[in-house]
Amino acid sequence: MKDILDFTHESRPQRVVFRPGASTDATAGEAAGLGLRRLLVVCGSRGTATARAVADSLGPACVGLHDGARMHVPVEVADRAVEVARAAGADGVVAVGGGSSVGLGKALALRTGLPLIAVPSTYSGSEMTPVWGLTEGGAKRTGRDPVVLPRSVVYDPELTLSLPVPLSVTSGINAVAHAVEALYAPDTTPLIALMAQEGVRAMAAALPAVADDPESLEARGRALYGAWLCGSCLGATTMGLHHKLCHVLGGTFDLPHAETHTVVLPYALAYNAPAAPDAAAAVARALDTDDAAHALRDLANRLGAPRSLAELGLKEADLAVAAAQTVGQAYANPRAVTVDGVLAVLRAAYEGGAPEFPAD
């Protein structure tokens, strides 16, 4: 982490509403406050019922519901959503659901300039970032643009009550990954470091409680609080090796997003820890442990998350391809990104063994 006297911090314009029931009693007010009168609601096919309830709460301001969101936002899916929005004469977009739905809302905002309101139902954290992603020709492109940052985010813990425990766990650890990488990002700040540690601490405590009692609104709320903090870290800093690896694995090999982040995180952290000891120590403090990478792996395993990339469907022959693609991208990372190093991380994650790597 940087010296406290050497940093630049930028606060982004965004309004957050956080309370049970907010999805249906606050979204219309948020839209009205933004001057929006013709809203297109977007979601995935499995989240249609939830999105319909939000759409109904908008009354005549809702001009349509489009349930075409898909994981990793294929470019043809984004193209179709743009057509729907233009045909409906929408002046704003409400994305209801997880990262795929918010990702589609961002693609719409990027292509059309329409203001976006996010109503998350998972712990992905995408709603707090100006980062967009599109997948085309087997490759996932990402970028940053302030136009895709949701103008308002409506957090409703009640929406996450129906999120199955396995997906809750992987979605939550996906959020933790945002905070972990923010701690060793080149543009981190003291405020981000505080948010990251609190986000990791909150999520690590909430996930076992969610697993023990999936109907606990308190546990769900604490997890969503952790996701908000972790997502804010993702939006404020530059991500490194972990996120680049997961983008390659998702965009090229179509691995599931949250599950991939869950498997890869301990290995990426273990690889970077020798070059970022202060960040690794901060994660360890948040987890109340001496070894953050092992603790993250143990937490995921204890809660029944996937243990390896092989379990997610990656083939051994894919490792070298994924390593080459990851090294071929330019990005900041505390430890040098080499083909051998990335291949070692991928192989360890593929096999699901102990997250241990020698320092250079």
ZASE-492709 format. One record per residue (C-alpha): residue number from 1; x, y, z. Coordinates in pm, 1 decimal, always signed. Layout:
BEGIN
+-----+----------+----------+----------+
: seq :       xx :       yy :       zz :
+-----+----------+----------+----------+
: NUM :        X :        Y :        Z :
...
+-----+----------+----------+----------+
REM end
This chain:
BEGIN
+-----+----------+----------+----------+
: seq :       xx :       yy :       zz :
+-----+----------+----------+----------+
:   1 :     +0.0 :     +0.0 :     +0.0 :
:   2 :   +117.8 :   +353.6 :    -72.0 :
:   3 :   +254.2 :   +594.6 :   +182.4 :
:   4 :    -32.9 :   +788.0 :   +338.9 :
:   5 :   +115.1 :  +1116.2 :   +207.5 :
:   6 :   +133.8 :   +999.5 :   -153.7 :
:   7 :   -203.9 :   +925.2 :   -308.7 :
:   8 :   -487.1 :  +1061.9 :   -520.5 :
:   9 :   -844.7 :   +976.8 :   -430.2 :
:  10 :  -1143.2 :  +1042.4 :   -653.7 :
:  11 :  -1501.5 :  +1016.8 :   -528.4 :
:  12 :  -1751.4 :   +925.2 :   -797.5 :
:  13 :  -2103.7 :  +1071.6 :   -815.6 :
:  14 :  -2340.7 :   +795.6 :   -712.0 :
:  15 :  -2634.7 :   +760.4 :   -477.7 :
:  16 :  -2691.5 :   +446.8 :   -267.9 :
:  17 :  -3017.6 :   +339.1 :   -103.0 :
:  18 :  -2976.3 :    +42.0 :   +133.1 :
:  19 :  -3269.9 :   -113.3 :   +320.9 :
:  20 :  -3502.8 :   -413.7 :   +310.2 :
:  21 :  -3784.8 :   -360.5 :    +63.0 :
:  22 :  -3602.8 :    -81.7 :   -121.4 :
:  23 :  -3620.5 :   -256.7 :   -459.2 :
:  24 :  -3995.4 :   -194.5 :   -487.9 :
:  25 :  -4044.7 :   +109.0 :   -264.4 :
:  26 :  -3742.8 :   +320.9 :   -361.8 :
:  27 :  -3653.0 :   +249.2 :   -725.5 :
:  28 :  -3932.9 :   +462.1 :   -871.2 :
:  29 :  -3828.4 :   +754.3 :   -654.1 :
:  30 :  -3467.0 :   +718.9 :   -760.7 :
:  31 :  -3573.8 :   +726.1 :  -1125.2 :
:  32 :  -3792.4 :  +1030.9 :  -1071.5 :
:  33 :  -3507.4 :  +1206.3 :   -895.2 :
:  34 :  -3298.0 :  +1156.4 :  -1206.8 :
:  35 :  -3576.8 :  +1293.0 :  -1426.1 :
:  36 :  -3637.7 :   +958.2 :  -1595.8 :
:  37 :  -3986.0 :   +881.9 :  -1729.3 :
:  38 :  -3941.0 :   +589.3 :  -1973.2 :
:  39 :  -3748.0 :   +305.5 :  -1814.8 :
:  40 :  -3642.3 :    -24.9 :  -1966.2 :
:  41 :  -3588.1 :   -295.9 :  -1703.5 :
:  42 :  -3324.0 :   -555.6 :  -1794.8 :
:  43 :  -3252.7 :   -888.6 :  -1627.9 :
:  44 :  -3156.0 :  -1250.0 :  -1693.9 :
:  45 :  -3405.0 :  -1524.7 :  -1769.6 :
:  46 :  -3380.2 :  -1669.7 :  -1416.6 :
:  47 :  -3448.1 :  -1333.7 :  -1252.5 :
:  48 :  -3761.5 :  -1240.1 :  -1439.2 :
:  49 :  -3996.4 :  -1265.9 :  -1140.3 :
:  50 :  -3785.8 :  -1029.3 :   -930.1 :
:  51 :  -3741.4 :   -789.6 :  -1219.8 :
:  52 :  -4114.7 :   -796.3 :  -1287.4 :
:  53 :  -4184.6 :   -686.2 :   -929.9 :
:  54 :  -3944.9 :   -392.8 :   -974.8 :
:  55 :  -4098.4 :   -311.9 :  -1313.7 :
:  56 :  -4447.9 :   -314.1 :  -1163.5 :
:  57 :  -4333.7 :    -75.2 :   -888.7 :
:  58 :  -4232.7 :   +174.7 :  -1158.2 :
:  59 :  -4590.6 :   +194.4 :  -1284.4 :
:  60 :  -4638.4 :   +370.8 :  -1619.7 :
:  61 :  -4273.1 :   +480.8 :  -1618.1 :
:  62 :  -4175.2 :   +124.6 :  -1717.0 :
:  63 :  -4181.2 :    +85.7 :  -2096.0 :
:  64 :  -4064.3 :   -273.1 :  -2107.9 :
:  65 :  -3883.0 :   -567.7 :  -1949.2 :
:  66 :  -3599.9 :   -735.1 :  -2141.3 :
:  67 :  -3472.7 :  -1063.7 :  -1994.6 :
:  68 :  -3184.5 :  -1126.8 :  -2235.2 :
:  69 :  -2886.3 :  -1081.2 :  -2000.5 :
:  70 :  -2617.5 :  -1347.9 :  -2028.7 :
:  71 :  -2291.5 :  -1416.0 :  -1850.6 :
:  72 :  -1989.6 :  -1217.6 :  -1976.9 :
:  73 :  -2219.9 :   -997.3 :  -2193.6 :
:  74 :  -2176.5 :  -1139.0 :  -2546.7 :
:  75 :  -2170.8 :   -853.1 :  -2796.5 :
:  76 :  -2475.1 :   -987.4 :  -2981.3 :
:  77 :  -2672.6 :   -978.1 :  -2654.6 :
:  78 :  -2574.3 :   -614.7 :  -2606.3 :
:  79 :  -2671.6 :   -535.2 :  -2965.7 :
:  80 :  -3016.8 :   -684.8 :  -2913.9 :
:  81 :  -3071.4 :   -489.9 :  -2591.5 :
:  82 :  -2980.7 :   -164.4 :  -2768.5 :
:  83 :  -3243.8 :   -241.2 :  -3032.7 :
:  84 :  -3506.3 :   -305.9 :  -2763.5 :
:  85 :  -3421.7 :    +14.0 :  -2575.2 :
:  86 :  -3439.1 :   +227.6 :  -2887.0 :
:  87 :  -3764.8 :    +68.5 :  -3001.8 :
:  88 :  -3918.9 :   +138.9 :  -2660.2 :
:  89 :  -3799.5 :   +499.5 :  -2659.0 :
:  90 :  -3631.9 :   +443.4 :  -2322.1 :
:  91 :  -3469.6 :   +737.8 :  -2146.8 :
:  92 :  -3312.9 :   +521.4 :  -1873.5 :
:  93 :  -3229.2 :   +163.0 :  -1778.4 :
:  94 :  -3293.5 :    -30.1 :  -1458.5 :
:  95 :  -3075.6 :   -342.9 :  -1426.1 :
:  96 :  -3216.2 :   -599.4 :  -1181.2 :
:  97 :  -3013.5 :   -905.6 :  -1087.1 :
:  98 :  -2652.3 :  -1014.2 :  -1064.0 :
:  99 :  -2337.8 :   -924.2 :  -1251.2 :
: 100 :  -2474.4 :  -1037.6 :  -1587.6 :
: 101 :  -2777.8 :   -809.5 :  -1560.8 :
: 102 :  -2575.6 :   -513.2 :  -1438.8 :
: 103 :  -2321.8 :   -586.5 :  -1712.0 :
: 104 :  -2592.6 :   -569.9 :  -1975.9 :
: 105 :  -2720.0 :   -244.2 :  -1826.9 :
: 106 :  -2368.4 :   -105.3 :  -1851.9 :
: 107 :  -2339.7 :   -213.9 :  -2214.9 :
: 108 :  -2661.9 :    -26.5 :  -2285.3 :
: 109 :  -2530.0 :   +282.7 :  -2108.6 :
: 110 :  -2203.0 :   +260.2 :  -2301.2 :
: 111 :  -2373.2 :   +226.3 :  -2639.0 :
: 112 :  -2657.5 :   +473.7 :  -2586.3 :
: 113 :  -2557.1 :   +708.2 :  -2304.5 :
: 114 :  -2876.8 :   +621.6 :  -2113.2 :
: 115 :  -2855.4 :   +668.2 :  -1733.1 :
: 116 :  -2841.1 :   +341.3 :  -1540.4 :
: 117 :  -2999.9 :   +242.9 :  -1208.9 :
: 118 :  -2880.1 :    -86.4 :  -1056.8 :
: 119 :  -3084.1 :   -312.9 :   -829.5 :
: 120 :  -2842.9 :   -594.8 :   -739.8 :
: 121 :  -2959.6 :   -936.7 :   -624.5 :
: 122 :  -2614.0 :  -1092.8 :   -574.8 :
: 123 :  -2285.2 :   -984.3 :   -420.7 :
: 124 :  -2093.4 :   -921.0 :   -744.7 :
: 125 :  -2013.1 :   -554.6 :   -675.2 :
: 126 :  -2027.2 :   -454.6 :  -1041.9 :
: 127 :  -2289.7 :   -193.7 :   -960.0 :
: 128 :  -2026.1 :    +17.8 :   -782.9 :
: 129 :  -1782.8 :    +42.3 :  -1073.0 :
: 130 :  -1735.8 :   +229.4 :  -1401.8 :
: 131 :  -1597.6 :    -93.3 :  -1552.5 :
: 132 :  -1773.0 :   -252.9 :  -1850.4 :
: 133 :  -1710.9 :   -584.2 :  -2026.7 :
: 134 :  -1811.1 :   -732.2 :  -2361.7 :
: 135 :  -1728.0 :  -1073.4 :  -2506.7 :
: 136 :  -1675.4 :  -1115.6 :  -2879.7 :
: 137 :  -1501.3 :  -1389.2 :  -3076.0 :
: 138 :  -1408.0 :  -1580.6 :  -2761.7 :
: 139 :  -1231.8 :  -1284.9 :  -2599.5 :
: 140 :  -1359.2 :  -1058.1 :  -2324.0 :
: 141 :  -1277.8 :   -687.9 :  -2352.8 :
: 142 :  -1307.2 :   -457.6 :  -2055.0 :
: 143 :  -1277.2 :    -84.7 :  -2012.2 :
: 144 :  -1363.1 :   +206.8 :  -1785.9 :
: 145 :  -1607.6 :   +481.5 :  -1870.2 :
: 146 :  -1794.0 :   +707.2 :  -1626.8 :
: 147 :  -2108.4 :   +677.4 :  -1839.7 :
: 148 :  -2158.2 :   +314.0 :  -1728.3 :
: 149 :  -2139.5 :   +385.5 :  -1355.7 :
: 150 :  -2494.5 :   +345.5 :  -1219.9 :
: 151 :  -2632.0 :   +683.1 :  -1115.5 :
: 152 :  -2820.8 :   +516.9 :   -832.6 :
: 153 :  -2784.4 :   +177.2 :   -663.5 :
: 154 :  -3075.3 :    +26.9 :   -470.7 :
: 155 :  -2961.5 :   -241.6 :   -227.1 :
: 156 :  -3240.1 :   -460.8 :    -93.8 :
: 157 :  -3124.5 :   -753.3 :   +124.1 :
: 158 :  -3463.6 :   -918.1 :    +69.6 :
: 159 :  -3370.6 :   -979.7 :   -294.7 :
: 160 :  -3080.9 :  -1200.9 :   -187.3 :
: 161 :  -3291.1 :  -1429.1 :    +34.0 :
: 162 :  -3365.0 :  -1652.7 :   -263.8 :
: 163 :  -3000.6 :  -1668.1 :   -374.1 :
: 164 :  -2895.3 :  -2032.0 :   -325.9 :
: 165 :  -2623.8 :  -2085.1 :    -67.0 :
: 166 :  -2364.6 :  -2217.1 :   -317.1 :
: 167 :  -2409.8 :  -1909.8 :   -537.2 :
: 168 :  -2414.4 :  -1683.8 :   -231.5 :
: 169 :  -2076.2 :  -1822.7 :   -129.7 :
: 170 :  -1908.6 :  -1785.7 :   -468.8 :
: 171 :  -2067.5 :  -1447.6 :   -531.1 :
: 172 :  -1941.9 :  -1330.0 :   -191.8 :
: 173 :  -1586.4 :  -1452.4 :   -244.8 :
: 174 :  -1592.2 :  -1290.9 :   -588.7 :
: 175 :  -1659.7 :   -964.7 :   -402.3 :
: 176 :  -1369.6 :  -1034.3 :   -165.0 :
: 177 :  -1141.0 :  -1060.5 :   -468.1 :
: 178 :  -1215.8 :   -697.0 :   -553.2 :
: 179 :  -1100.8 :   -584.1 :   -210.0 :
: 180 :   -791.1 :   -804.7 :   -209.0 :
: 181 :   -662.8 :   -664.7 :   -536.8 :
: 182 :   -748.0 :   -310.2 :   -431.7 :
: 183 :   -507.3 :   -344.3 :   -137.6 :
: 184 :   -205.9 :   -390.1 :   -366.3 :
: 185 :   -327.8 :   -180.3 :   -658.4 :
: 186 :    -89.5 :    +96.6 :   -771.2 :
: 187 :   -364.4 :   +355.5 :   -723.8 :
: 188 :   -493.1 :   +244.4 :   -384.1 :
: 189 :   -547.9 :   +503.8 :   -111.4 :
: 190 :   -579.3 :   +496.6 :   +268.2 :
: 191 :   -958.0 :   +523.0 :   +239.2 :
: 192 :   -974.2 :   +233.6 :     -7.5 :
: 193 :   -751.1 :    +25.8 :   +221.2 :
: 194 :   -993.6 :    +80.5 :   +509.9 :
: 195 :  -1293.9 :     -7.5 :   +293.8 :
: 196 :  -1119.7 :   -315.9 :   +157.4 :
: 197 :  -1033.8 :   -454.4 :   +499.3 :
: 198 :  -1382.5 :   -387.1 :   +633.4 :
: 199 :  -1536.4 :   -540.1 :   +320.4 :
: 200 :  -1330.0 :   -859.8 :   +355.8 :
: 201 :  -1406.3 :   -876.7 :   +728.4 :
: 202 :  -1779.7 :   -826.8 :   +677.6 :
: 203 :  -1810.5 :  -1078.3 :   +395.6 :
: 204 :  -1599.1 :  -1346.5 :   +563.2 :
: 205 :  -1820.1 :  -1322.9 :   +872.7 :
: 206 :  -2147.4 :  -1304.9 :   +681.2 :
: 207 :  -2103.5 :  -1601.4 :   +445.3 :
: 208 :  -2092.9 :  -1873.3 :   +715.6 :
: 209 :  -2397.4 :  -1710.4 :   +875.3 :
: 210 :  -2579.3 :  -1716.9 :   +540.4 :
: 211 :  -2486.4 :  -2084.2 :   +496.5 :
: 212 :  -2614.0 :  -2165.8 :   +847.3 :
: 213 :  -2940.5 :  -1973.5 :   +802.2 :
: 214 :  -3015.2 :  -1871.3 :   +442.0 :
: 215 :  -3334.3 :  -1695.9 :   +556.4 :
: 216 :  -3154.0 :  -1462.6 :   +796.3 :
: 217 :  -3213.1 :  -1108.8 :   +673.6 :
: 218 :  -2940.4 :   -987.3 :   +908.2 :
: 219 :  -2679.7 :  -1222.5 :   +758.2 :
: 220 :  -2792.5 :  -1137.0 :   +405.9 :
: 221 :  -2773.5 :   -767.1 :   +485.1 :
: 222 :  -2420.1 :   -797.0 :   +624.2 :
: 223 :  -2311.6 :   -982.7 :   +310.7 :
: 224 :  -2464.7 :   -716.2 :    +89.2 :
: 225 :  -2291.1 :   -449.5 :   +298.4 :
: 226 :  -1961.0 :   -628.7 :   +240.7 :
: 227 :  -2033.5 :   -649.2 :   -131.0 :
: 228 :  -2098.2 :   -274.1 :   -143.2 :
: 229 :  -1762.2 :   -200.1 :    +17.2 :
: 230 :  -1570.9 :   -451.4 :   -194.1 :
: 231 :  -1738.2 :   -329.9 :   -512.0 :
: 232 :  -1647.4 :    +27.7 :   -425.3 :
: 233 :  -1283.7 :    -81.9 :   -405.1 :
: 234 :  -1308.4 :   -239.3 :   -749.2 :
: 235 :  -1451.3 :    +81.8 :   -890.6 :
: 236 :  -1176.3 :   +300.8 :   -745.8 :
: 237 :   -860.1 :   +105.6 :   -829.7 :
: 238 :   -680.0 :    -81.2 :  -1105.5 :
: 239 :   -715.5 :   -457.0 :  -1086.1 :
: 240 :   -423.2 :   -695.2 :  -1141.3 :
: 241 :   -341.4 :  -1057.6 :  -1220.7 :
: 242 :   -639.7 :  -1214.2 :  -1047.2 :
: 243 :   -902.0 :  -1025.3 :  -1245.3 :
: 244 :   -713.7 :  -1058.8 :  -1574.5 :
: 245 :   -690.4 :  -1433.9 :  -1527.1 :
: 246 :  -1060.4 :  -1459.8 :  -1451.5 :
: 247 :  -1152.4 :  -1248.5 :  -1755.5 :
: 248 :   -951.7 :  -1482.8 :  -1977.7 :
: 249 :  -1097.7 :  -1794.7 :  -1818.4 :
: 250 :  -1450.5 :  -1658.9 :  -1847.9 :
: 251 :  -1432.1 :  -1489.6 :  -2186.2 :
: 252 :  -1229.9 :  -1753.8 :  -2370.9 :
: 253 :  -1334.2 :  -2074.6 :  -2195.9 :
: 254 :  -1681.1 :  -1968.8 :  -2074.4 :
: 255 :  -1614.8 :  -2067.5 :  -1714.2 :
: 256 :  -1875.5 :  -1943.8 :  -1463.6 :
: 257 :  -1783.1 :  -1599.3 :  -1333.2 :
: 258 :  -1820.5 :  -1614.1 :   -954.2 :
: 259 :  -1701.8 :  -1974.2 :   -925.6 :
: 260 :  -1387.8 :  -1893.0 :  -1125.6 :
: 261 :  -1305.4 :  -1597.2 :   -901.7 :
: 262 :  -1356.5 :  -1817.5 :   -596.3 :
: 263 :  -1116.3 :  -2085.9 :   -716.2 :
: 264 :   -845.4 :  -1851.8 :   -848.1 :
: 265 :   -830.9 :  -1594.8 :   -565.0 :
: 266 :   -619.2 :  -1786.9 :   -309.7 :
: 267 :   -362.0 :  -1875.4 :   -574.7 :
: 268 :   -336.2 :  -1525.9 :   -720.5 :
: 269 :   -296.5 :  -1382.4 :   -370.2 :
: 270 :    -31.3 :  -1639.7 :   -275.7 :
: 271 :   +161.1 :  -1558.3 :   -594.8 :
: 272 :   +151.3 :  -1183.3 :   -529.9 :
: 273 :   +203.5 :  -1193.6 :   -153.1 :
: 274 :   +588.0 :  -1190.5 :   -159.2 :
: 275 :   +577.7 :   -869.3 :   -366.1 :
: 276 :   +293.9 :   -712.9 :   -163.9 :
: 277 :   +351.3 :   -816.9 :   +198.6 :
: 278 :   +161.5 :   -521.9 :   +349.9 :
: 279 :   -146.8 :   -599.8 :   +141.7 :
: 280 :   -130.8 :   -970.0 :   +225.5 :
: 281 :    -96.5 :   -881.6 :   +594.4 :
: 282 :   -401.1 :   -652.8 :   +573.1 :
: 283 :   -609.9 :   -934.2 :   +424.3 :
: 284 :   -482.4 :  -1168.9 :   +695.3 :
: 285 :   -584.3 :   -922.2 :   +967.6 :
: 286 :   -930.9 :   -890.8 :   +817.5 :
: 287 :   -961.8 :  -1271.0 :   +821.3 :
: 288 :   -804.9 :  -1305.1 :  +1169.3 :
: 289 :   -536.4 :  -1541.9 :  +1042.4 :
: 290 :   -163.8 :  -1561.2 :   +971.3 :
: 291 :   -201.4 :  -1685.6 :   +613.4 :
: 292 :   -462.2 :  -1508.3 :   +401.7 :
: 293 :   -437.7 :  -1731.7 :    +95.5 :
: 294 :   -488.0 :  -2053.2 :   +290.6 :
: 295 :   -768.0 :  -1893.2 :   +494.7 :
: 296 :   -955.9 :  -1788.7 :   +179.6 :
: 297 :   -921.9 :  -2136.8 :    +33.0 :
: 298 :  -1034.2 :  -2296.2 :   +360.0 :
: 299 :  -1334.5 :  -2061.2 :   +385.6 :
: 300 :  -1448.5 :  -2149.9 :    +33.9 :
: 301 :  -1393.2 :  -2522.1 :    +85.4 :
: 302 :  -1568.5 :  -2520.4 :   +423.3 :
: 303 :  -1875.1 :  -2363.1 :   +262.7 :
: 304 :  -1885.4 :  -2613.5 :    -23.8 :
: 305 :  -1750.7 :  -2398.1 :   -306.5 :
: 306 :  -1574.1 :  -2554.2 :   -607.2 :
: 307 :  -1213.0 :  -2643.1 :   -530.7 :
: 308 :  -1043.9 :  -2643.1 :   -869.8 :
: 309 :  -1059.9 :  -2515.7 :  -1226.9 :
: 310 :  -1080.7 :  -2875.8 :  -1340.4 :
: 311 :  -1404.2 :  -2905.3 :  -1143.5 :
: 312 :  -1536.1 :  -2605.2 :  -1338.5 :
: 313 :  -1465.8 :  -2776.3 :  -1671.4 :
: 314 :  -1128.8 :  -2634.2 :  -1774.4 :
: 315 :   -907.6 :  -2881.1 :  -1963.8 :
: 316 :   -539.9 :  -2928.3 :  -1888.8 :
: 317 :   -459.3 :  -2838.5 :  -2248.2 :
: 318 :   -625.1 :  -2499.7 :  -2190.1 :
: 319 :   -371.9 :  -2392.6 :  -1926.9 :
: 320 :    -97.8 :  -2289.4 :  -2168.0 :
: 321 :   -344.9 :  -2100.0 :  -2386.7 :
: 322 :   -486.8 :  -1914.1 :  -2087.2 :
: 323 :   -138.2 :  -1828.7 :  -1960.7 :
: 324 :    -31.4 :  -1689.3 :  -2296.9 :
: 325 :   -344.8 :  -1475.9 :  -2325.1 :
: 326 :   -302.9 :  -1343.5 :  -1971.2 :
: 327 :    +61.6 :  -1248.7 :  -2021.6 :
: 328 :    -24.3 :  -1089.2 :  -2356.4 :
: 329 :   -228.2 :   -816.5 :  -2182.9 :
: 330 :    -75.4 :   -507.0 :  -2026.9 :
: 331 :   -174.6 :   -432.0 :  -1666.2 :
: 332 :    -25.1 :   -341.8 :  -1331.4 :
: 333 :    +55.5 :   -618.1 :  -1083.5 :
: 334 :   +283.6 :   -615.3 :   -779.9 :
: 335 :   +478.5 :   -921.6 :   -896.6 :
: 336 :   +614.7 :   -963.4 :  -1248.2 :
: 337 :   +368.8 :  -1145.6 :  -1473.9 :
: 338 :   +558.2 :  -1414.7 :  -1664.3 :
: 339 :   +438.6 :  -1712.2 :  -1864.1 :
: 340 :   +598.0 :  -1953.3 :  -1615.1 :
: 341 :   +451.7 :  -1768.0 :  -1317.6 :
: 342 :    +99.8 :  -1748.8 :  -1459.0 :
: 343 :   +115.5 :  -2110.5 :  -1570.2 :
: 344 :   +213.8 :  -2209.9 :  -1215.6 :
: 345 :    -84.5 :  -2019.5 :  -1074.3 :
: 346 :   -319.1 :  -2174.8 :  -1328.3 :
: 347 :   -186.1 :  -2526.9 :  -1271.3 :
: 348 :   -221.1 :  -2496.8 :   -895.3 :
: 349 :   -577.1 :  -2365.4 :   -934.8 :
: 350 :   -650.4 :  -2638.9 :  -1190.0 :
: 351 :   -539.8 :  -2908.4 :   -945.4 :
: 352 :   -682.7 :  -2740.6 :   -635.4 :
: 353 :   -371.7 :  -2793.9 :   -424.6 :
: 354 :   -218.0 :  -2572.5 :   -158.5 :
: 355 :   -179.9 :  -2205.4 :   -262.5 :
: 356 :   +198.4 :  -2181.7 :   -221.3 :
: 357 :   +455.7 :  -2029.1 :   -457.9 :
: 358 :   +824.6 :  -1952.9 :   -401.8 :
: 359 :   +931.7 :  -1590.0 :   -418.9 :
: 360 :  +1142.4 :  -1482.2 :   -715.6 :
+-----+----------+----------+----------+
REM end
